[in-house]
Amino acid sequence: MQKELTCDQVCALLTYYVENKLNNPLKNYVEYHLSICKKCNDKYIKLIKIAKNFNEITKKINDDNVYIQDEHAQKRYEEFRANLSAYVDNELSDDENIKIRKIAISNPIARKDLENFYTFKRLLHSSFDKTKNELKEDYAKNVLEKIYSMHTTNKLDPFYLIMTIFTVIIGLALLGIANFLI
């Protein structure tokens, strides 16, 4: 049976869903909610449109800029684009970070890409922060706790399991003694 999330919980998780940063169970809960809730699905569609517009603007900026004629510079720029997300999320080594910074400083197209990427990231996270501040509760944490508790509530507590086995053994022993005495 599918557990349902509230609209507030889905709003809090929506930017992470768009960025594909949710684990599979949580992603499935959000997808299920979006399939049954028009209001949340409309918010999701708006967020996707914002992301699409961002990508189109970035592409237009790149198309409008001067063509990079130097093959080595083109290769460096492509490496920059491939590592841009990891750079913004602080996932690169110090040497790789320095390379990205040098490319961004020397290449106006790369610098504009970096600015656009930071702008988009701030937009996604500000919508999450706004929702979180309005609700005064960390729904992402609460949703994760509920999912983890759903998986553990189906299991018996080991203490009660051992006590039940012990009680059954004692009961059988007393029954055996009573049978022997009769």
VMD Tcl script that builds the backbone (N, CA, C; Angstrom):
set m [mol new atoms 546]
animate dup $m
set s [atomselect $m all]
$s set {name element resname resid chain x y z} {
  {N N MET 1 A 0.833 -1.185 0.000}
  {CA C MET 1 A 0.000 0.000 0.000}
  {C C MET 1 A 0.882 1.255 0.000}
  {N N GLN 2 A 0.566 2.206 -0.830}
  {CA C GLN 2 A 1.334 3.434 -0.974}
  {C C GLN 2 A 0.980 4.411 0.145}
  {N N LYS 3 A 1.960 4.847 0.909}
  {CA C LYS 3 A 1.741 5.883 1.922}
  {C C LYS 3 A 1.719 7.224 1.213}
  {N N GLU 4 A 0.872 8.128 1.671}
  {CA C GLU 4 A 0.725 9.412 1.009}
  {C C GLU 4 A 1.453 10.501 1.770}
  {N N LEU 5 A 2.016 11.440 1.003}
  {CA C LEU 5 A 2.638 12.622 1.570}
  {C C LEU 5 A 1.627 13.755 1.536}
  {N N THR 6 A 1.813 14.718 2.418}
  {CA C THR 6 A 0.952 15.903 2.387}
  {C C THR 6 A 1.487 16.871 1.328}
  {N N CYS 7 A 0.660 17.830 0.967}
  {CA C CYS 7 A 1.079 18.843 -0.012}
  {C C CYS 7 A 2.287 19.629 0.500}
  {N N ASP 8 A 2.296 19.948 1.787}
  {CA C ASP 8 A 3.421 20.692 2.355}
  {C C ASP 8 A 4.711 19.883 2.262}
  {N N GLN 9 A 4.626 18.601 2.519}
  {CA C GLN 9 A 5.808 17.750 2.428}
  {C C GLN 9 A 6.320 17.682 0.993}
  {N N VAL 10 A 5.408 17.549 0.048}
  {CA C VAL 10 A 5.817 17.482 -1.358}
  {C C VAL 10 A 6.441 18.806 -1.790}
  {N N CYS 11 A 5.867 19.943 -1.357}
  {CA C CYS 11 A 6.445 21.250 -1.689}
  {C C CYS 11 A 7.874 21.356 -1.167}
  {N N ALA 12 A 8.095 20.858 0.034}
  {CA C ALA 12 A 9.430 20.921 0.623}
  {C C ALA 12 A 10.415 20.045 -0.128}
  {N N LEU 13 A 9.942 18.979 -0.733}
  {CA C LEU 13 A 10.815 18.034 -1.433}
  {C C LEU 13 A 10.906 18.281 -2.935}
  {N N LEU 14 A 10.101 19.173 -3.471}
  {CA C LEU 14 A 9.972 19.338 -4.910}
  {C C LEU 14 A 11.277 19.741 -5.593}
  {N N THR 15 A 12.021 20.675 -5.015}
  {CA C THR 15 A 13.275 21.076 -5.663}
  {C C THR 15 A 14.273 19.926 -5.689}
  {N N TYR 16 A 14.295 19.123 -4.633}
  {CA C TYR 16 A 15.181 17.968 -4.623}
  {C C TYR 16 A 14.725 16.928 -5.654}
  {N N TYR 17 A 13.417 16.820 -5.839}
  {CA C TYR 17 A 12.868 15.901 -6.837}
  {C C TYR 17 A 13.273 16.345 -8.241}
  {N N VAL 18 A 13.167 17.647 -8.515}
  {CA C VAL 18 A 13.539 18.173 -9.829}
  {C C VAL 18 A 15.033 17.966 -10.081}
  {N N GLU 19 A 15.844 18.132 -9.033}
  {CA C GLU 19 A 17.289 17.941 -9.172}
  {C C GLU 19 A 17.684 16.465 -9.136}
  {N N ASN 20 A 16.721 15.575 -8.975}
  {CA C ASN 20 A 16.946 14.117 -8.916}
  {C C ASN 20 A 17.893 13.764 -7.764}
  {N N LYS 21 A 17.622 14.349 -6.585}
  {CA C LYS 21 A 18.459 14.104 -5.414}
  {C C LYS 21 A 17.719 13.351 -4.313}
  {N N LEU 22 A 16.616 12.680 -4.657}
  {CA C LEU 22 A 15.869 11.899 -3.675}
  {C C LEU 22 A 16.171 10.422 -3.869}
  {N N ASN 23 A 16.153 9.670 -2.771}
  {CA C ASN 23 A 16.312 8.228 -2.914}
  {C C ASN 23 A 15.032 7.654 -3.539}
  {N N ASN 24 A 15.110 6.412 -4.005}
  {CA C ASN 24 A 13.990 5.831 -4.759}
  {C C ASN 24 A 12.677 5.779 -3.983}
  {N N PRO 25 A 12.652 5.334 -2.717}
  {CA C PRO 25 A 11.355 5.304 -2.020}
  {C C PRO 25 A 10.721 6.692 -1.912}
  {N N LEU 26 A 11.525 7.688 -1.556}
  {CA C LEU 26 A 10.998 9.036 -1.415}
  {C C LEU 26 A 10.570 9.592 -2.772}
  {N N LYS 27 A 11.340 9.308 -3.800}
  {CA C LYS 27 A 10.984 9.730 -5.165}
  {C C LYS 27 A 9.633 9.131 -5.562}
  {N N ASN 28 A 9.422 7.862 -5.235}
  {CA C ASN 28 A 8.151 7.201 -5.565}
  {C C ASN 28 A 6.983 7.842 -4.825}
  {N N TYR 29 A 7.181 8.232 -3.566}
  {CA C TYR 29 A 6.124 8.888 -2.805}
  {C C TYR 29 A 5.752 10.232 -3.428}
  {N N VAL 30 A 6.778 10.979 -3.837}
  {CA C VAL 30 A 6.524 12.276 -4.461}
  {C C VAL 30 A 5.797 12.084 -5.794}
  {N N GLU 31 A 6.264 11.133 -6.604}
  {CA C GLU 31 A 5.611 10.862 -7.898}
  {C C GLU 31 A 4.148 10.463 -7.700}
  {N N TYR 32 A 3.896 9.640 -6.713}
  {CA C TYR 32 A 2.523 9.216 -6.446}
  {C C TYR 32 A 1.663 10.423 -6.072}
  {N N HIS 33 A 2.201 11.279 -5.206}
  {CA C HIS 33 A 1.438 12.458 -4.789}
  {C C HIS 33 A 1.169 13.375 -5.979}
  {N N LEU 34 A 2.187 13.554 -6.826}
  {CA C LEU 34 A 2.009 14.418 -7.997}
  {C C LEU 34 A 0.951 13.846 -8.949}
  {N N SER 35 A 0.818 12.527 -8.958}
  {CA C SER 35 A -0.169 11.914 -9.852}
  {C C SER 35 A -1.604 12.092 -9.352}
  {N N ILE 36 A -1.767 12.380 -8.050}
  {CA C ILE 36 A -3.131 12.503 -7.510}
  {C C ILE 36 A -3.486 13.926 -7.075}
  {N N CYS 37 A -2.492 14.834 -7.046}
  {CA C CYS 37 A -2.744 16.191 -6.547}
  {C C CYS 37 A -2.465 17.219 -7.659}
  {N N LYS 38 A -3.504 17.835 -8.157}
  {CA C LYS 38 A -3.370 18.807 -9.245}
  {C C LYS 38 A -2.581 20.039 -8.797}
  {N N LYS 39 A -2.822 20.500 -7.573}
  {CA C LYS 39 A -2.156 21.697 -7.070}
  {C C LYS 39 A -0.630 21.503 -7.039}
  {N N CYS 40 A -0.185 20.395 -6.505}
  {CA C CYS 40 A 1.251 20.122 -6.424}
  {C C CYS 40 A 1.825 19.845 -7.811}
  {N N ASN 41 A 1.064 19.166 -8.641}
  {CA C ASN 41 A 1.527 18.875 -9.998}
  {C C ASN 41 A 1.701 20.186 -10.777}
  {N N ASP 42 A 0.809 21.163 -10.559}
  {CA C ASP 42 A 0.950 22.470 -11.209}
  {C C ASP 42 A 2.246 23.155 -10.762}
  {N N LYS 43 A 2.556 23.067 -9.464}
  {CA C LYS 43 A 3.808 23.646 -8.964}
  {C C LYS 43 A 5.001 22.954 -9.602}
  {N N TYR 44 A 4.915 21.645 -9.715}
  {CA C TYR 44 A 5.993 20.868 -10.334}
  {C C TYR 44 A 6.182 21.298 -11.793}
  {N N ILE 45 A 5.094 21.448 -12.525}
  {CA C ILE 45 A 5.176 21.852 -13.931}
  {C C ILE 45 A 5.790 23.246 -14.050}
  {N N LYS 46 A 5.424 24.164 -13.143}
  {CA C LYS 46 A 6.010 25.509 -13.162}
  {C C LYS 46 A 7.515 25.442 -12.911}
  {N N LEU 47 A 7.924 24.604 -11.973}
  {CA C LEU 47 A 9.338 24.468 -11.666}
  {C C LEU 47 A 10.094 23.883 -12.857}
  {N N ILE 48 A 9.491 22.920 -13.535}
  {CA C ILE 48 A 10.112 22.332 -14.721}
  {C C ILE 48 A 10.230 23.390 -15.822}
  {N N LYS 49 A 9.211 24.237 -15.981}
  {CA C LYS 49 A 9.265 25.302 -16.991}
  {C C LYS 49 A 10.395 26.280 -16.679}
  {N N ILE 50 A 10.571 26.598 -15.391}
  {CA C ILE 50 A 11.666 27.489 -15.001}
  {C C ILE 50 A 13.002 26.863 -15.386}
  {N N ALA 51 A 13.158 25.576 -15.094}
  {CA C ALA 51 A 14.401 24.880 -15.435}
  {C C ALA 51 A 14.611 24.847 -16.947}
  {N N LYS 52 A 13.545 24.599 -17.702}
  {CA C LYS 52 A 13.640 24.561 -19.166}
  {C C LYS 52 A 14.021 25.939 -19.703}
  {N N ASN 53 A 13.379 26.991 -19.175}
  {CA C ASN 53 A 13.717 28.351 -19.602}
  {C C ASN 53 A 15.174 28.678 -19.297}
  {N N PHE 54 A 15.637 28.233 -18.145}
  {CA C PHE 54 A 17.037 28.457 -17.787}
  {C C PHE 54 A 17.957 27.798 -18.809}
  {N N ASN 55 A 17.650 26.554 -19.161}
  {CA C ASN 55 A 18.475 25.847 -20.144}
  {C C ASN 55 A 18.438 26.526 -21.506}
  {N N GLU 56 A 17.265 27.006 -21.908}
  {CA C GLU 56 A 17.143 27.700 -23.194}
  {C C GLU 56 A 17.924 29.020 -23.184}
  {N N ILE 57 A 17.846 29.746 -22.075}
  {CA C ILE 57 A 18.590 31.009 -21.969}
  {C C ILE 57 A 20.086 30.738 -22.032}
  {N N THR 58 A 20.531 29.713 -21.316}
  {CA C THR 58 A 21.951 29.356 -21.330}
  {C C THR 58 A 22.395 28.995 -22.739}
  {N N LYS 59 A 21.592 28.209 -23.438}
  {CA C LYS 59 A 21.924 27.816 -24.806}
  {C C LYS 59 A 21.974 29.037 -25.713}
  {N N LYS 60 A 21.008 29.944 -25.561}
  {CA C LYS 60 A 20.976 31.149 -26.392}
  {C C LYS 60 A 22.203 32.012 -26.127}
  {N N ILE 61 A 22.579 32.136 -24.868}
  {CA C ILE 61 A 23.768 32.926 -24.529}
  {C C ILE 61 A 24.994 32.314 -25.191}
  {N N ASN 62 A 25.088 30.986 -25.109}
  {CA C ASN 62 A 26.234 30.312 -25.717}
  {C C ASN 62 A 26.229 30.467 -27.234}
  {N N ASP 63 A 25.051 30.399 -27.854}
  {CA C ASP 63 A 24.947 30.541 -29.303}
  {C C ASP 63 A 25.252 31.966 -29.750}
  {N N ASP 64 A 24.892 32.939 -28.924}
  {CA C ASP 64 A 25.103 34.343 -29.280}
  {C C ASP 64 A 26.546 34.791 -29.103}
  {N N ASN 65 A 27.289 34.097 -28.253}
  {CA C ASN 65 A 28.672 34.496 -28.008}
  {C C ASN 65 A 29.561 34.092 -29.172}
  {N N VAL 66 A 30.725 34.686 -29.189}
  {CA C VAL 66 A 31.684 34.420 -30.258}
  {C C VAL 66 A 32.120 32.961 -30.198}
  {N N TYR 67 A 32.227 32.369 -31.371}
  {CA C TYR 67 A 32.662 30.976 -31.479}
  {C C TYR 67 A 34.095 30.850 -30.988}
  {N N ILE 68 A 34.351 29.853 -30.188}
  {CA C ILE 68 A 35.693 29.627 -29.667}
  {C C ILE 68 A 36.505 28.942 -30.775}
  {N N GLN 69 A 37.470 29.670 -31.332}
  {CA C GLN 69 A 38.191 29.155 -32.491}
  {C C GLN 69 A 39.333 28.236 -32.105}
  {N N ASP 70 A 39.960 28.484 -31.004}
  {CA C ASP 70 A 41.085 27.670 -30.555}
  {C C ASP 70 A 40.574 26.310 -30.099}
  {N N GLU 71 A 41.080 25.254 -30.714}
  {CA C GLU 71 A 40.604 23.901 -30.387}
  {C C GLU 71 A 40.913 23.541 -28.935}
  {N N HIS 72 A 42.071 23.962 -28.444}
  {CA C HIS 72 A 42.434 23.687 -27.047}
  {C C HIS 72 A 41.479 24.411 -26.099}
  {N N ALA 73 A 41.140 25.646 -26.412}
  {CA C ALA 73 A 40.207 26.414 -25.584}
  {C C ALA 73 A 38.825 25.772 -25.618}
  {N N GLN 74 A 38.425 25.263 -26.789}
  {CA C GLN 74 A 37.132 24.582 -26.909}
  {C C GLN 74 A 37.106 23.331 -26.020}
  {N N LYS 75 A 38.200 22.587 -26.020}
  {CA C LYS 75 A 38.279 21.367 -25.191}
  {C C LYS 75 A 38.216 21.736 -23.700}
  {N N ARG 76 A 38.923 22.791 -23.316}
  {CA C ARG 76 A 38.896 23.234 -21.918}
  {C C ARG 76 A 37.493 23.676 -21.524}
  {N N TYR 77 A 36.810 24.380 -22.441}
  {CA C TYR 77 A 35.448 24.833 -22.163}
  {C C TYR 77 A 34.516 23.636 -21.999}
  {N N GLU 78 A 34.636 22.616 -22.829}
  {CA C GLU 78 A 33.797 21.419 -22.714}
  {C C GLU 78 A 34.060 20.698 -21.386}
  {N N GLU 79 A 35.319 20.667 -20.973}
  {CA C GLU 79 A 35.668 20.078 -19.663}
  {C C GLU 79 A 35.029 20.903 -18.541}
  {N N PHE 80 A 35.071 22.219 -18.707}
  {CA C PHE 80 A 34.438 23.123 -17.746}
  {C C PHE 80 A 32.952 22.806 -17.619}
  {N N ARG 81 A 32.255 22.697 -18.747}
  {CA C ARG 81 A 30.809 22.411 -18.744}
  {C C ARG 81 A 30.508 21.066 -18.092}
  {N N ALA 82 A 31.371 20.083 -18.345}
  {CA C ALA 82 A 31.148 18.749 -17.779}
  {C C ALA 82 A 31.297 18.752 -16.263}
  {N N ASN 83 A 32.139 19.633 -15.733}
  {CA C ASN 83 A 32.405 19.659 -14.286}
  {C C ASN 83 A 31.690 20.789 -13.558}
  {N N LEU 84 A 30.879 21.539 -14.258}
  {CA C LEU 84 A 30.252 22.717 -13.667}
  {C C LEU 84 A 29.367 22.373 -12.470}
  {N N SER 85 A 28.523 21.386 -12.599}
  {CA C SER 85 A 27.633 21.006 -11.493}
  {C C SER 85 A 28.435 20.534 -10.283}
  {N N ALA 86 A 29.432 19.715 -10.522}
  {CA C ALA 86 A 30.263 19.222 -9.421}
  {C C ALA 86 A 31.015 20.371 -8.750}
  {N N TYR 87 A 31.433 21.352 -9.536}
  {CA C TYR 87 A 32.124 22.517 -8.977}
  {C C TYR 87 A 31.191 23.312 -8.065}
  {N N VAL 88 A 29.994 23.577 -8.536}
  {CA C VAL 88 A 29.034 24.365 -7.760}
  {C C VAL 88 A 28.656 23.632 -6.475}
  {N N ASP 89 A 28.597 22.313 -6.518}
  {CA C ASP 89 A 28.236 21.523 -5.342}
  {C C ASP 89 A 29.450 21.152 -4.482}
  {N N ASN 90 A 30.619 21.747 -4.774}
  {CA C ASN 90 A 31.860 21.496 -4.014}
  {C C ASN 90 A 32.229 20.022 -3.965}
  {N N GLU 91 A 32.158 19.362 -5.110}
  {CA C GLU 91 A 32.456 17.930 -5.181}
  {C C GLU 91 A 33.791 17.647 -5.874}
  {N N LEU 92 A 34.538 18.669 -6.238}
  {CA C LEU 92 A 35.796 18.486 -6.951}
  {C C LEU 92 A 36.981 18.629 -6.001}
  {N N SER 93 A 38.113 18.097 -6.435}
  {CA C SER 93 A 39.342 18.252 -5.659}
  {C C SER 93 A 39.825 19.701 -5.785}
  {N N ASP 94 A 40.795 20.063 -4.975}
  {CA C ASP 94 A 41.325 21.425 -5.013}
  {C C ASP 94 A 41.921 21.756 -6.381}
  {N N ASP 95 A 42.669 20.803 -6.965}
  {CA C ASP 95 A 43.269 21.041 -8.283}
  {C C ASP 95 A 42.207 21.252 -9.351}
  {N N GLU 96 A 41.156 20.428 -9.319}
  {CA C GLU 96 A 40.085 20.579 -10.299}
  {C C GLU 96 A 39.341 21.893 -10.097}
  {N N ASN 97 A 39.144 22.311 -8.847}
  {CA C ASN 97 A 38.502 23.599 -8.559}
  {C C ASN 97 A 39.306 24.754 -9.154}
  {N N ILE 98 A 40.612 24.692 -9.008}
  {CA C ILE 98 A 41.473 25.745 -9.545}
  {C C ILE 98 A 41.365 25.794 -11.070}
  {N N LYS 99 A 41.343 24.625 -11.715}
  {CA C LYS 99 A 41.190 24.579 -13.178}
  {C C LYS 99 A 39.894 25.264 -13.615}
  {N N ILE 100 A 38.798 24.922 -12.909}
  {CA C ILE 100 A 37.495 25.492 -13.249}
  {C C ILE 100 A 37.530 27.012 -13.068}
  {N N ARG 101 A 38.132 27.486 -11.988}
  {CA C ARG 101 A 38.210 28.931 -11.741}
  {C C ARG 101 A 39.012 29.637 -12.831}
  {N N LYS 102 A 40.138 29.019 -13.235}
  {CA C LYS 102 A 40.965 29.620 -14.289}
  {C C LYS 102 A 40.186 29.726 -15.597}
  {N N ILE 103 A 39.451 28.671 -15.926}
  {CA C ILE 103 A 38.664 28.697 -17.166}
  {C C ILE 103 A 37.589 29.769 -17.071}
  {N N ALA 104 A 36.917 29.864 -15.917}
  {CA C ALA 104 A 35.855 30.862 -15.740}
  {C C ALA 104 A 36.408 32.284 -15.823}
  {N N ILE 105 A 37.610 32.488 -15.338}
  {CA C ILE 105 A 38.217 33.820 -15.384}
  {C C ILE 105 A 38.616 34.182 -16.814}
  {N N SER 106 A 39.173 33.219 -17.542}
  {CA C SER 106 A 39.705 33.527 -18.872}
  {C C SER 106 A 38.672 33.436 -19.994}
  {N N ASN 107 A 37.536 32.802 -19.744}
  {CA C ASN 107 A 36.559 32.587 -20.810}
  {C C ASN 107 A 35.229 33.249 -20.426}
  {N N PRO 108 A 34.817 34.286 -21.147}
  {CA C PRO 108 A 33.574 34.980 -20.795}
  {C C PRO 108 A 32.334 34.087 -20.908}
  {N N ILE 109 A 32.355 33.160 -21.842}
  {CA C ILE 109 A 31.218 32.241 -21.989}
  {C C ILE 109 A 31.122 31.344 -20.761}
  {N N ALA 110 A 32.253 30.820 -20.311}
  {CA C ALA 110 A 32.280 29.957 -19.121}
  {C C ALA 110 A 31.852 30.754 -17.893}
  {N N ARG 111 A 32.310 32.001 -17.803}
  {CA C ARG 111 A 31.940 32.846 -16.665}
  {C C ARG 111 A 30.425 33.068 -16.637}
  {N N LYS 112 A 29.827 33.317 -17.801}
  {CA C LYS 112 A 28.379 33.519 -17.875}
  {C C LYS 112 A 27.643 32.228 -17.510}
  {N N ASP 113 A 28.164 31.086 -17.965}
  {CA C ASP 113 A 27.565 29.793 -17.598}
  {C C ASP 113 A 27.577 29.597 -16.090}
  {N N LEU 114 A 28.692 29.923 -15.473}
  {CA C LEU 114 A 28.817 29.777 -14.020}
  {C C LEU 114 A 27.840 30.687 -13.294}
  {N N GLU 115 A 27.722 31.915 -13.742}
  {CA C GLU 115 A 26.769 32.845 -13.132}
  {C C GLU 115 A 25.335 32.327 -13.275}
  {N N ASN 116 A 24.996 31.844 -14.465}
  {CA C ASN 116 A 23.649 31.309 -14.693}
  {C C ASN 116 A 23.380 30.084 -13.833}
  {N N PHE 117 A 24.389 29.236 -13.679}
  {CA C PHE 117 A 24.219 28.035 -12.868}
  {C C PHE 117 A 23.965 28.391 -11.410}
  {N N TYR 118 A 24.738 29.352 -10.890}
  {CA C TYR 118 A 24.524 29.792 -9.508}
  {C C TYR 118 A 23.154 30.440 -9.341}
  {N N THR 119 A 22.739 31.208 -10.324}
  {CA C THR 119 A 21.420 31.842 -10.264}
  {C C THR 119 A 20.321 30.791 -10.209}
  {N N PHE 120 A 20.426 29.786 -11.047}
  {CA C PHE 120 A 19.427 28.717 -11.070}
  {C C PHE 120 A 19.417 27.941 -9.751}
  {N N LYS 121 A 20.583 27.644 -9.232}
  {CA C LYS 121 A 20.663 26.912 -7.965}
  {C C LYS 121 A 20.043 27.738 -6.833}
  {N N ARG 122 A 20.326 29.035 -6.799}
  {CA C ARG 122 A 19.731 29.896 -5.771}
  {C C ARG 122 A 18.209 29.930 -5.909}
  {N N LEU 123 A 17.716 29.959 -7.128}
  {CA C LEU 123 A 16.280 29.971 -7.369}
  {C C LEU 123 A 15.623 28.700 -6.833}
  {N N LEU 124 A 16.216 27.555 -7.123}
  {CA C LEU 124 A 15.656 26.293 -6.634}
  {C C LEU 124 A 15.666 26.234 -5.113}
  {N N HIS 125 A 16.796 26.595 -4.529}
  {CA C HIS 125 A 16.898 26.485 -3.077}
  {C C HIS 125 A 16.118 27.573 -2.351}
  {N N SER 126 A 15.962 28.737 -2.966}
  {CA C SER 126 A 15.174 29.776 -2.307}
  {C C SER 126 A 13.707 29.379 -2.253}
  {N N SER 127 A 13.229 28.683 -3.283}
  {CA C SER 127 A 11.837 28.228 -3.228}
  {C C SER 127 A 11.671 27.189 -2.121}
  {N N PHE 128 A 12.675 26.346 -1.937}
  {CA C PHE 128 A 12.627 25.379 -0.836}
  {C C PHE 128 A 12.694 26.094 0.508}
  {N N ASP 129 A 13.630 27.041 0.648}
  {CA C ASP 129 A 13.771 27.764 1.915}
  {C C ASP 129 A 12.522 28.567 2.244}
  {N N LYS 130 A 11.923 29.180 1.220}
  {CA C LYS 130 A 10.705 29.955 1.445}
  {C C LYS 130 A 9.603 29.051 1.983}
  {N N THR 131 A 9.431 27.907 1.361}
  {CA C THR 131 A 8.409 26.957 1.813}
  {C C THR 131 A 8.736 26.473 3.219}
  {N N LYS 132 A 9.986 26.165 3.461}
  {CA C LYS 132 A 10.403 25.673 4.773}
  {C C LYS 132 A 10.175 26.736 5.845}
  {N N ASN 133 A 10.528 27.991 5.551}
  {CA C ASN 133 A 10.351 29.069 6.526}
  {C C ASN 133 A 8.876 29.344 6.790}
  {N N GLU 134 A 8.071 29.247 5.744}
  {CA C GLU 134 A 6.640 29.475 5.927}
  {C C GLU 134 A 6.025 28.398 6.809}
  {N N LEU 135 A 6.506 27.200 6.688}
  {CA C LEU 135 A 5.925 26.086 7.417}
  {C C LEU 135 A 6.545 25.892 8.798}
  {N N LYS 136 A 7.708 26.496 9.020}
  {CA C LYS 136 A 8.424 26.396 10.304}
  {C C LYS 136 A 8.676 24.952 10.720}
  {N N GLU 137 A 8.848 24.088 9.747}
  {CA C GLU 137 A 9.098 22.685 10.052}
  {C C GLU 137 A 9.925 22.093 8.919}
  {N N ASP 138 A 10.813 21.196 9.255}
  {CA C ASP 138 A 11.645 20.547 8.250}
  {C C ASP 138 A 10.944 19.279 7.776}
  {N N TYR 139 A 10.138 19.421 6.736}
  {CA C TYR 139 A 9.356 18.291 6.250}
  {C C TYR 139 A 10.220 17.216 5.609}
  {N N ALA 140 A 11.312 17.609 5.003}
  {CA C ALA 140 A 12.177 16.603 4.393}
  {C C ALA 140 A 12.658 15.626 5.472}
  {N N LYS 141 A 13.068 16.165 6.606}
  {CA C LYS 141 A 13.526 15.314 7.714}
  {C C LYS 141 A 12.365 14.469 8.236}
  {N N ASN 142 A 11.199 15.075 8.402}
  {CA C ASN 142 A 10.036 14.336 8.902}
  {C C ASN 142 A 9.613 13.227 7.948}
  {N N VAL 143 A 9.640 13.513 6.658}
  {CA C VAL 143 A 9.257 12.499 5.666}
  {C C VAL 143 A 10.232 11.333 5.704}
  {N N LEU 144 A 11.515 11.649 5.764}
  {CA C LEU 144 A 12.509 10.571 5.842}
  {C C LEU 144 A 12.324 9.743 7.108}
  {N N GLU 145 A 12.066 10.392 8.233}
  {CA C GLU 145 A 11.840 9.657 9.476}
  {C C GLU 145 A 10.620 8.751 9.365}
  {N N LYS 146 A 9.549 9.241 8.728}
  {CA C LYS 146 A 8.351 8.417 8.562}
  {C C LYS 146 A 8.632 7.213 7.672}
  {N N ILE 147 A 9.389 7.418 6.620}
  {CA C ILE 147 A 9.703 6.304 5.715}
  {C C ILE 147 A 10.537 5.264 6.448}
  {N N TYR 148 A 11.539 5.715 7.195}
  {CA C TYR 148 A 12.355 4.771 7.945}
  {C C TYR 148 A 11.536 4.051 9.009}
  {N N SER 149 A 10.612 4.757 9.640}
  {CA C SER 149 A 9.794 4.124 10.674}
  {C C SER 149 A 8.810 3.135 10.059}
  {N N MET 150 A 8.367 3.388 8.809}
  {CA C MET 150 A 7.464 2.442 8.139}
  {C C MET 150 A 8.160 1.103 7.929}
  {N N HIS 151 A 9.439 1.175 7.608}
  {CA C HIS 151 A 10.183 -0.057 7.369}
  {C C HIS 151 A 10.480 -0.805 8.661}
  {N N THR 152 A 10.570 -0.089 9.765}
  {CA C THR 152 A 10.889 -0.748 11.027}
  {C C THR 152 A 9.653 -1.146 11.815}
  {N N THR 153 A 8.490 -0.574 11.523}
  {CA C THR 153 A 7.301 -0.899 12.299}
  {C C THR 153 A 6.770 -2.295 11.985}
  {N N ASN 154 A 7.131 -2.836 10.850}
  {CA C ASN 154 A 6.668 -4.173 10.485}
  {C C ASN 154 A 7.456 -5.270 11.198}
  {N N LYS 155 A 8.551 -4.936 11.833}
  {CA C LYS 155 A 9.395 -5.920 12.505}
  {C C LYS 155 A 9.055 -5.952 13.997}
  {N N LEU 156 A 9.183 -7.131 14.569}
  {CA C LEU 156 A 8.956 -7.273 16.011}
  {C C LEU 156 A 10.174 -6.782 16.767}
  {N N ASP 157 A 9.924 -6.206 17.915}
  {CA C ASP 157 A 11.006 -5.785 18.773}
  {C C ASP 157 A 11.701 -7.042 19.283}
  {N N PRO 158 A 13.025 -7.153 19.172}
  {CA C PRO 158 A 13.734 -8.365 19.598}
  {C C PRO 158 A 13.486 -8.729 21.065}
  {N N PHE 159 A 13.343 -7.733 21.928}
  {CA C PHE 159 A 13.096 -8.014 23.340}
  {C C PHE 159 A 11.791 -8.781 23.516}
  {N N TYR 160 A 10.721 -8.302 22.854}
  {CA C TYR 160 A 9.429 -8.961 22.986}
  {C C TYR 160 A 9.455 -10.352 22.344}
  {N N LEU 161 A 10.192 -10.525 21.290}
  {CA C LEU 161 A 10.314 -11.827 20.637}
  {C C LEU 161 A 11.004 -12.827 21.573}
  {N N ILE 162 A 12.089 -12.399 22.210}
  {CA C ILE 162 A 12.805 -13.281 23.142}
  {C C ILE 162 A 11.935 -13.597 24.349}
  {N N MET 163 A 11.241 -12.580 24.865}
  {CA C MET 163 A 10.374 -12.815 26.027}
  {C C MET 163 A 9.238 -13.785 25.680}
  {N N THR 164 A 8.694 -13.691 24.491}
  {CA C THR 164 A 7.631 -14.603 24.078}
  {C C THR 164 A 8.151 -16.029 23.986}
  {N N ILE 165 A 9.317 -16.200 23.379}
  {CA C ILE 165 A 9.910 -17.541 23.275}
  {C C ILE 165 A 10.202 -18.092 24.660}
  {N N PHE 166 A 10.759 -17.282 25.535}
  {CA C PHE 166 A 11.076 -17.702 26.893}
  {C C PHE 166 A 9.807 -18.117 27.637}
  {N N THR 167 A 8.730 -17.329 27.491}
  {CA C THR 167 A 7.462 -17.650 28.152}
  {C C THR 167 A 6.895 -18.965 27.637}
  {N N VAL 168 A 6.981 -19.178 26.342}
  {CA C VAL 168 A 6.478 -20.440 25.767}
  {C C VAL 168 A 7.290 -21.623 26.291}
  {N N ILE 169 A 8.601 -21.493 26.369}
  {CA C ILE 169 A 9.451 -22.580 26.878}
  {C C ILE 169 A 9.125 -22.875 28.333}
  {N N ILE 170 A 8.989 -21.840 29.167}
  {CA C ILE 170 A 8.644 -22.017 30.582}
  {C C ILE 170 A 7.274 -22.682 30.693}
  {N N GLY 171 A 6.323 -22.214 29.871}
  {CA C GLY 171 A 4.973 -22.797 29.904}
  {C C GLY 171 A 5.002 -24.268 29.540}
  {N N LEU 172 A 5.765 -24.633 28.511}
  {CA C LEU 172 A 5.873 -26.038 28.111}
  {C C LEU 172 A 6.563 -26.871 29.200}
  {N N ALA 173 A 7.584 -26.295 29.832}
  {CA C ALA 173 A 8.272 -27.007 30.911}
  {C C ALA 173 A 7.325 -27.251 32.076}
  {N N LEU 174 A 6.545 -26.237 32.446}
  {CA C LEU 174 A 5.582 -26.403 33.556}
  {C C LEU 174 A 4.509 -27.421 33.184}
  {N N LEU 175 A 4.083 -27.403 31.932}
  {CA C LEU 175 A 3.085 -28.379 31.465}
  {C C LEU 175 A 3.650 -29.782 31.509}
  {N N GLY 176 A 4.922 -29.926 31.123}
  {CA C GLY 176 A 5.585 -31.235 31.172}
  {C C GLY 176 A 5.736 -31.730 32.606}
  {N N ILE 177 A 6.099 -30.847 33.510}
  {CA C ILE 177 A 6.216 -31.233 34.927}
  {C C ILE 177 A 4.864 -31.629 35.478}
  {N N ALA 178 A 3.831 -30.835 35.138}
  {CA C ALA 178 A 2.488 -31.143 35.613}
  {C C ALA 178 A 2.039 -32.503 35.052}
  {N N ASN 179 A 2.318 -32.791 33.828}
  {CA C ASN 179 A 1.966 -34.091 33.192}
  {C C ASN 179 A 2.711 -35.239 33.882}
  {N N PHE 180 A 3.973 -35.009 34.228}
  {CA C PHE 180 A 4.783 -36.032 34.856}
  {C C PHE 180 A 4.274 -36.349 36.255}
  {N N LEU 181 A 3.816 -35.332 36.980}
  {CA C LEU 181 A 3.335 -35.533 38.336}
  {C C LEU 181 A 1.976 -36.209 38.361}
  {N N ILE 182 A 1.209 -36.088 37.344}
  {CA C ILE 182 A -0.128 -36.685 37.342}
  {C C ILE 182 A -0.040 -38.093 36.957}
}
mol reanalyze $m
mol bondsrecalc $m
mol representation Tube
mol addrep $m
